[in-house]
């Protein structure tokens, strides 16, 4: 996905739940894999990935495009993970 496609995806995610579902479908595996590599436990990695998307859903309206791929800000694991 190029940056223009990603920007359009983020715009759709801010507009409606179907768009946010697209965002989830595109990025869930990547975020889960990152968490799994860092934590090493499947259930905990699933919990972390779910937490990332819960936070994203709460803050999606505040998100401003900065010509950077979205998950870059998602690589900090929540405390206690």
ABEGO torsion letter per residue (X at the ends): XBAAAAAAAAAAAAABAAAAAAAAAAAAAAAAAAAAAAAGBAAAAAAAAAAAAAAAAAAAAABBBAGBBAAAAAABBBBGX
